[in-house]
Amino acid sequence: MTTAQDLVNAQLYASEDAVIEDALRHLLRARPDLRVNLAIYRYQHEDISLAQAAMLAGVSWPQMSEILVARGIPLRIGPASLDEARAEVESLRQALQ
């Protein structure tokens, strides 16, 4: 079995962390269900906005809303602070680019 250190030793990556980051990026790209579940977890436990969860999940804001409702997860509508509102606007800008 190949290890992260094998890839570093072959000078294919600068560090084991770089190997892990690349592997996770490819895993999440290949498994959209994991992206959605991770977004749901972060929405529930890390206080990210609905727009941020949608961007992480790779779905639209209305789709993320539907996913959360279907799973019985209460929606947090509206930002709680000006900083949160600004972060949500920035997330939406990035998603629309």
Z-matrix of the N, CA and C atoms (Angstrom, degrees):
N
C 1 1.441
C 2 1.530 1 109.02
N 3 1.293 2 116.63 1 138.65
C 4 1.456 3 122.47 2 178.38
C 5 1.514 4 109.86 3 -81.79
N 6 1.312 5 115.93 4 138.22
C 7 1.457 6 120.78 5 178.34
C 8 1.527 7 109.69 6 -109.67
N 9 1.314 8 115.33 7 166.04
C 10 1.464 9 120.38 8 176.55
C 11 1.525 10 109.81 9 -59.98
N 12 1.307 11 116.77 10 -38.83
C 13 1.470 12 120.26 11 179.79
C 14 1.523 13 111.27 12 -63.73
N 15 1.341 14 118.05 13 -34.50
C 16 1.471 15 120.51 14 176.64
C 17 1.527 16 110.72 15 -59.07
N 18 1.313 17 116.65 16 -40.83
C 19 1.467 18 120.63 17 -179.71
C 20 1.525 19 111.57 18 -69.95
N 21 1.329 20 116.38 19 -34.34
C 22 1.469 21 120.43 20 175.87
C 23 1.527 22 109.66 21 -69.08
N 24 1.336 23 117.15 22 -44.95
C 25 1.467 24 121.45 23 179.88
C 26 1.529 25 111.60 24 -60.90
N 27 1.319 26 117.08 25 -33.72
C 28 1.473 27 121.60 26 178.38
C 29 1.526 28 111.51 27 -79.48
N 30 1.329 29 116.35 28 2.50
C 31 1.461 30 123.88 29 179.32
C 32 1.531 31 112.43 30 61.29
N 33 1.330 32 115.20 31 32.10
C 34 1.461 33 120.58 32 175.87
C 35 1.523 34 110.91 33 -88.72
N 36 1.334 35 116.82 34 -22.30
C 37 1.466 36 123.91 35 177.62
C 38 1.522 37 108.10 36 -139.15
N 39 1.312 38 115.21 37 154.21
C 40 1.466 39 120.34 38 -179.32
C 41 1.524 40 112.76 39 -76.78
N 42 1.336 41 116.92 40 -28.36
C 43 1.463 42 120.15 41 -176.99
C 44 1.521 43 110.07 42 -156.40
N 45 1.327 44 115.07 43 167.20
C 46 1.458 45 119.88 44 176.12
C 47 1.525 46 110.26 45 -64.86
N 48 1.329 47 117.28 46 -35.26
C 49 1.468 48 120.55 47 177.25
C 50 1.528 49 110.71 48 -60.60
N 51 1.322 50 117.25 49 -39.52
C 52 1.472 51 120.84 50 178.90
C 53 1.533 52 110.41 51 -65.00
N 54 1.320 53 116.82 52 -38.20
C 55 1.470 54 121.05 53 176.99
C 56 1.524 55 109.88 54 -62.17
N 57 1.323 56 115.99 55 -47.49
C 58 1.467 57 121.21 56 -177.72
C 59 1.522 58 110.91 57 -64.30
N 60 1.336 59 117.37 58 -44.01
C 61 1.471 60 120.18 59 178.55
C 62 1.524 61 111.37 60 -59.86
N 63 1.345 62 116.71 61 -43.78
C 64 1.461 63 120.20 62 179.60
C 65 1.528 64 110.99 63 -66.07
N 66 1.325 65 116.68 64 -41.76
C 67 1.464 66 120.75 65 179.00
C 68 1.526 67 111.15 66 -62.68
N 69 1.333 68 116.89 67 -43.02
C 70 1.466 69 120.27 68 178.74
C 71 1.521 70 111.41 69 -64.76
N 72 1.334 71 116.28 70 -41.39
C 73 1.468 72 120.08 71 178.61
C 74 1.537 73 110.47 72 -58.86
N 75 1.342 74 116.35 73 -44.75
C 76 1.460 75 120.06 74 179.60
C 77 1.530 76 112.02 75 -68.91
N 78 1.318 77 116.70 76 -38.30
C 79 1.467 78 120.76 77 177.96
C 80 1.523 79 110.70 78 -61.39
N 81 1.320 80 116.87 79 -47.54
C 82 1.467 81 120.12 80 -178.67
C 83 1.520 82 111.81 81 -68.09
N 84 1.322 83 117.45 82 -30.65
C 85 1.465 84 120.82 83 176.37
C 86 1.536 85 110.22 84 -69.27
N 87 1.321 86 116.57 85 -37.84
C 88 1.464 87 121.29 86 -177.82
C 89 1.524 88 113.06 87 -80.38
N 90 1.323 89 117.20 88 -22.05
C 91 1.464 90 121.39 89 -175.91
C 92 1.523 91 110.63 90 -124.52
N 93 1.339 92 117.81 91 81.32
C 94 1.464 93 120.54 92 -179.86
C 95 1.529 94 113.27 93 -56.80
N 96 1.323 95 117.77 94 -28.98
C 97 1.464 96 120.53 95 178.83
C 98 1.528 97 110.84 96 -62.65
N 99 1.326 98 117.02 97 -35.92
C 100 1.467 99 119.93 98 177.29
C 101 1.518 100 111.01 99 -68.08
N 102 1.353 101 116.30 100 -38.29
C 103 1.465 102 119.58 101 177.90
C 104 1.520 103 110.78 102 -61.41
N 105 1.331 104 116.65 103 -43.44
C 106 1.464 105 120.85 104 -179.89
C 107 1.525 106 109.93 105 -64.85
N 108 1.315 107 117.20 106 -46.89
C 109 1.465 108 120.40 107 -179.22
C 110 1.523 109 111.80 108 -64.33
N 111 1.323 110 117.57 109 -37.23
C 112 1.460 111 120.76 110 176.43
C 113 1.528 112 110.26 111 -65.83
N 114 1.320 113 116.74 112 -41.98
C 115 1.467 114 120.58 113 178.52
C 116 1.528 115 110.63 114 -62.38
N 117 1.313 116 117.15 115 -41.37
C 118 1.463 117 121.15 116 178.29
C 119 1.527 118 109.97 117 -63.48
N 120 1.312 119 116.64 118 -45.98
C 121 1.468 120 120.18 119 178.96
C 122 1.520 121 110.25 120 -58.16
N 123 1.330 122 116.99 121 -48.22
C 124 1.464 123 120.28 122 -177.75
C 125 1.527 124 110.97 123 -66.71
N 126 1.331 125 117.79 124 -35.53
C 127 1.460 126 121.26 125 177.47
C 128 1.529 127 109.95 126 -62.04
N 129 1.323 128 116.36 127 -40.75
C 130 1.460 129 120.69 128 -178.04
C 131 1.531 130 113.41 129 -77.99
N 132 1.319 131 117.49 130 -34.62
C 133 1.461 132 120.33 131 -170.09
C 134 1.521 133 115.51 132 -111.17
N 135 1.314 134 118.49 133 -18.87
C 136 1.459 135 119.87 134 -175.74
C 137 1.520 136 112.40 135 -116.34
N 138 1.301 137 117.31 136 5.19
C 139 1.453 138 121.60 137 176.12
C 140 1.527 139 113.67 138 59.60
N 141 1.350 140 116.81 139 38.04
C 142 1.466 141 119.11 140 172.60
C 143 1.524 142 107.92 141 -82.06
N 144 1.311 143 116.36 142 157.32
C 145 1.463 144 120.73 143 -177.77
C 146 1.530 145 110.78 144 -76.68
N 147 1.302 146 115.06 145 167.23
C 148 1.464 147 121.20 146 176.12
C 149 1.522 148 110.09 147 -60.81
N 150 1.326 149 117.23 148 -41.87
C 151 1.471 150 121.01 149 178.84
C 152 1.525 151 110.94 150 -63.62
N 153 1.330 152 117.18 151 -41.00
C 154 1.465 153 120.42 152 178.43
C 155 1.524 154 110.73 153 -66.48
N 156 1.320 155 117.11 154 -39.90
C 157 1.466 156 120.77 155 177.64
C 158 1.526 157 110.35 156 -63.59
N 159 1.324 158 116.59 157 -41.67
C 160 1.465 159 120.47 158 179.04
C 161 1.519 160 110.58 159 -62.28
N 162 1.323 161 116.96 160 -43.74
C 163 1.459 162 120.58 161 179.78
C 164 1.529 163 110.53 162 -63.15
N 165 1.316 164 117.35 163 -43.90
C 166 1.457 165 121.56 164 178.48
C 167 1.531 166 110.99 165 -62.41
N 168 1.328 167 116.40 166 -40.33
C 169 1.459 168 121.00 167 -178.55
C 170 1.523 169 112.84 168 -75.66
N 171 1.337 170 116.30 169 -18.09
C 172 1.462 171 119.48 170 -178.34
C 173 1.514 172 113.09 171 78.42
N 174 1.328 173 115.87 172 28.73
C 175 1.463 174 121.10 173 179.09
C 176 1.528 175 108.38 174 -127.82
N 177 1.313 176 116.00 175 169.70
C 178 1.452 177 120.01 176 178.47
C 179 1.537 178 109.83 177 -75.49
N 180 1.342 179 114.54 178 163.96
C 181 1.461 180 120.07 179 177.43
C 182 1.529 181 111.05 180 -57.87
N 183 1.356 182 119.55 181 -48.02
C 184 1.470 183 118.67 182 178.90
C 185 1.532 184 113.02 183 -62.66
N 186 1.348 185 117.14 184 -36.25
C 187 1.467 186 119.49 185 178.10
C 188 1.524 187 111.17 186 -64.89
N 189 1.331 188 116.51 187 -41.77
C 190 1.467 189 119.75 188 179.70
C 191 1.515 190 110.08 189 -64.18
N 192 1.311 191 116.20 190 -39.83
C 193 1.457 192 120.83 191 177.39
C 194 1.526 193 110.42 192 -59.64
N 195 1.320 194 116.62 193 -45.24
C 196 1.471 195 121.20 194 179.19
C 197 1.521 196 111.82 195 -63.62
N 198 1.339 197 116.80 196 -40.38
C 199 1.464 198 121.12 197 179.37
C 200 1.524 199 109.93 198 -62.13
N 201 1.319 200 116.59 199 -45.61
C 202 1.460 201 120.04 200 -179.56
C 203 1.525 202 111.45 201 -64.02
N 204 1.314 203 116.83 202 -45.02
C 205 1.466 204 120.78 203 179.37
C 206 1.530 205 110.37 204 -62.00
N 207 1.336 206 116.62 205 -43.35
C 208 1.468 207 120.88 206 -179.86
C 209 1.522 208 111.61 207 -61.58
N 210 1.313 209 117.20 208 -29.81
C 211 1.466 210 121.53 209 -179.99
C 212 1.524 211 112.43 210 -93.24
N 213 1.324 212 115.95 211 6.09
C 214 1.458 213 120.13 212 176.54
C 215 1.523 214 114.40 213 74.38
N 216 1.317 215 116.51 214 24.17
C 217 1.462 216 120.81 215 -179.41
C 218 1.521 217 108.36 216 -97.16
N 219 1.314 218 117.86 217 122.66
C 220 1.467 219 120.21 218 -178.03
C 221 1.522 220 111.65 219 -65.60
N 222 1.313 221 114.81 220 138.90
C 223 1.461 222 120.79 221 178.45
C 224 1.518 223 109.70 222 -83.80
N 225 1.307 224 115.49 223 141.20
C 226 1.462 225 121.80 224 171.94
C 227 1.523 226 105.16 225 -100.07
N 228 1.288 227 116.23 226 102.45
C 229 1.462 228 121.23 227 -175.97
C 230 1.519 229 109.43 228 -91.53
N 231 1.292 230 115.14 229 127.86
C 232 1.459 231 120.88 230 176.70
C 233 1.506 232 112.63 231 84.13
N 234 1.319 233 116.16 232 143.82
C 235 1.463 234 120.17 233 179.53
C 236 1.521 235 111.65 234 -71.09
N 237 1.321 236 115.19 235 148.35
C 238 1.461 237 120.88 236 179.86
C 239 1.528 238 111.69 237 -86.40
N 240 1.345 239 116.02 238 -17.91
C 241 1.463 240 119.10 239 -178.87
C 242 1.523 241 109.34 240 -148.83
N 243 1.311 242 116.09 241 168.49
C 244 1.452 243 121.09 242 177.62
C 245 1.524 244 110.65 243 -63.99
N 246 1.326 245 117.89 244 -39.35
C 247 1.467 246 121.22 245 178.08
C 248 1.522 247 110.81 246 -62.22
N 249 1.335 248 116.91 247 -41.40
C 250 1.462 249 120.44 248 178.28
C 251 1.523 250 110.48 249 -65.07
N 252 1.318 251 118.07 250 -39.37
C 253 1.460 252 121.85 251 177.81
C 254 1.523 253 110.45 252 -62.59
N 255 1.329 254 116.14 253 -43.62
C 256 1.473 255 119.73 254 178.17
C 257 1.524 256 111.05 255 -63.45
N 258 1.328 257 117.68 256 -41.20
C 259 1.463 258 121.36 257 178.99
C 260 1.516 259 110.78 258 -63.89
N 261 1.327 260 116.86 259 -38.54
C 262 1.460 261 120.55 260 178.87
C 263 1.523 262 110.92 261 -67.34
N 264 1.313 263 117.43 262 -41.46
C 265 1.465 264 121.27 263 177.47
C 266 1.527 265 109.86 264 -61.53
N 267 1.330 266 116.82 265 -43.54
C 268 1.471 267 120.37 266 179.39
C 269 1.524 268 110.98 267 -64.52
N 270 1.323 269 118.38 268 -40.17
C 271 1.467 270 121.68 269 177.73
C 272 1.524 271 110.88 270 -62.48
N 273 1.310 272 116.32 271 -41.44
C 274 1.465 273 120.15 272 178.37
C 275 1.525 274 111.07 273 -66.34
N 276 1.332 275 117.53 274 -39.27
C 277 1.464 276 120.53 275 176.86
C 278 1.512 277 110.71 276 -59.88
N 279 1.317 278 116.39 277 -45.88
C 280 1.480 279 120.96 278 179.92
C 281 1.517 280 110.86 279 -63.14
N 282 1.305 281 117.10 280 -40.01
C 283 1.463 282 120.84 281 -178.52
C 284 1.531 283 111.30 282 -68.18
N 285 1.314 284 117.20 283 -28.42
C 286 1.464 285 120.89 284 -178.32
C 287 1.521 286 113.77 285 -86.91
N 288 1.313 287 117.63 286 -7.88
C 289 1.471 288 120.78 287 -179.57
C 290 1.496 289 111.82 288 -78.65
